[in-house]
């Protein structure tokens, strides 16, 4: 333990950083599930109180974590899902 400026800390060597782990589920999964089970190839997604860019970011995280073949984009602050 090292003490400098009244702050105690440790430094430990590691070989590499671990991969980021996503949660197993998300409140955005039902949106993706309904879209995947539907017949429409292109839909808009609206979530109360959230803007299009925020929705895109959250859906993109879930698409990547689940390795889905779905595109998400934003045009004029509206989020779109496309198969």
NUKOL-352350 format. One record per residue (C-alpha): residue in one letter; x negated, y, z negated; chain; residue number from 1. Coordinates in nm, 3 decimals. Layout:
residues N
('a'; (X; Y; Z); 'A'; NUM)
...
end
This chain:
residues 83
('x'; (0.000; 0.000; 0.000); 'A'; 1)
('x'; (-0.137; 0.339; 0.101); 'A'; 2)
('x'; (-0.043; 0.660; -0.075); 'A'; 3)
('x'; (-0.081; 0.994; 0.100); 'A'; 4)
('x'; (0.109; 1.312; 0.022); 'A'; 5)
('x'; (0.323; 1.118; -0.226); 'A'; 6)
('x'; (0.456; 0.891; 0.053); 'A'; 7)
('x'; (0.396; 0.518; 0.013); 'A'; 8)
('x'; (0.382; 0.313; 0.333); 'A'; 9)
('x'; (0.244; -0.002; 0.496); 'A'; 10)
('x'; (0.126; -0.063; 0.851); 'A'; 11)
('x'; (0.137; -0.419; 0.982); 'A'; 12)
('x'; (-0.004; -0.537; 1.317); 'A'; 13)
('x'; (0.232; -0.720; 1.556); 'A'; 14)
('x'; (0.179; -0.887; 1.893); 'A'; 15)
('x'; (0.476; -0.726; 2.069); 'A'; 16)
('x'; (0.806; -0.553; 2.004); 'A'; 17)
('x'; (1.114; -0.777; 1.986); 'A'; 18)
('x'; (1.380; -0.755; 2.257); 'A'; 19)
('x'; (1.679; -0.544; 2.172); 'A'; 20)
('x'; (1.973; -0.750; 2.055); 'A'; 21)
('x'; (2.327; -0.644; 2.130); 'A'; 22)
('x'; (2.616; -0.718; 1.904); 'A'; 23)
('x'; (2.810; -1.030; 1.991); 'A'; 24)
('x'; (3.130; -0.836; 2.048); 'A'; 25)
('x'; (3.248; -0.485; 2.115); 'A'; 26)
('x'; (3.573; -0.294; 2.118); 'A'; 27)
('x'; (3.503; -0.240; 2.490); 'A'; 28)
('x'; (3.504; -0.614; 2.571); 'A'; 29)
('x'; (3.886; -0.628; 2.609); 'A'; 30)
('x'; (3.864; -0.359; 2.879); 'A'; 31)
('x'; (3.615; -0.569; 3.076); 'A'; 32)
('x'; (3.811; -0.891; 3.018); 'A'; 33)
('x'; (4.137; -0.738; 3.144); 'A'; 34)
('x'; (3.960; -0.596; 3.450); 'A'; 35)
('x'; (3.790; -0.926; 3.532); 'A'; 36)
('x'; (4.117; -1.118; 3.496); 'A'; 37)
('x'; (4.307; -0.867; 3.711); 'A'; 38)
('x'; (4.332; -0.857; 4.088); 'A'; 39)
('x'; (4.231; -0.493; 4.139); 'A'; 40)
('x'; (3.883; -0.431; 4.277); 'A'; 41)
('x'; (3.862; -0.069; 4.159); 'A'; 42)
('x'; (4.021; 0.087; 3.850); 'A'; 43)
('x'; (3.987; 0.401; 3.639); 'A'; 44)
('x'; (3.921; 0.358; 3.269); 'A'; 45)
('x'; (4.051; 0.605; 3.012); 'A'; 46)
('x'; (3.984; 0.581; 2.639); 'A'; 47)
('x'; (4.158; 0.830; 2.411); 'A'; 48)
('x'; (3.912; 1.086; 2.276); 'A'; 49)
('x'; (3.616; 0.972; 2.492); 'A'; 50)
('x'; (3.480; 1.134; 2.807); 'A'; 51)
('x'; (3.384; 0.946; 3.121); 'A'; 52)
('x'; (3.010; 0.950; 3.060); 'A'; 53)
('x'; (3.047; 0.802; 2.712); 'A'; 54)
('x'; (3.279; 0.529; 2.844); 'A'; 55)
('x'; (3.030; 0.448; 3.123); 'A'; 56)
('x'; (2.745; 0.415; 2.874); 'A'; 57)
('x'; (2.939; 0.181; 2.645); 'A'; 58)
('x'; (3.072; -0.035; 2.929); 'A'; 59)
('x'; (2.726; -0.053; 3.090); 'A'; 60)
('x'; (2.579; -0.187; 2.765); 'A'; 61)
('x'; (2.844; -0.461; 2.753); 'A'; 62)
('x'; (2.808; -0.542; 3.125); 'A'; 63)
('x'; (2.432; -0.584; 3.080); 'A'; 64)
('x'; (2.466; -0.788; 2.760); 'A'; 65)
('x'; (2.723; -1.019; 2.921); 'A'; 66)
('x'; (2.538; -1.026; 3.255); 'A'; 67)
('x'; (2.853; -0.942; 3.450); 'A'; 68)
('x'; (2.870; -0.858; 3.820); 'A'; 69)
('x'; (3.065; -0.534; 3.768); 'A'; 70)
('x'; (2.972; -0.176; 3.853); 'A'; 71)
('x'; (3.066; 0.119; 3.635); 'A'; 72)
('x'; (3.042; 0.479; 3.752); 'A'; 73)
('x'; (3.170; 0.828; 3.673); 'A'; 74)
('x'; (3.317; 1.079; 3.917); 'A'; 75)
('x'; (3.465; 1.407; 3.795); 'A'; 76)
('x'; (3.440; 1.286; 3.434); 'A'; 77)
('x'; (3.649; 0.973; 3.505); 'A'; 78)
('x'; (3.502; 0.627; 3.453); 'A'; 79)
('x'; (3.554; 0.364; 3.723); 'A'; 80)
('x'; (3.506; -0.012; 3.718); 'A'; 81)
('x'; (3.443; -0.190; 4.046); 'A'; 82)
('x'; (3.410; -0.559; 4.134); 'A'; 83)
end
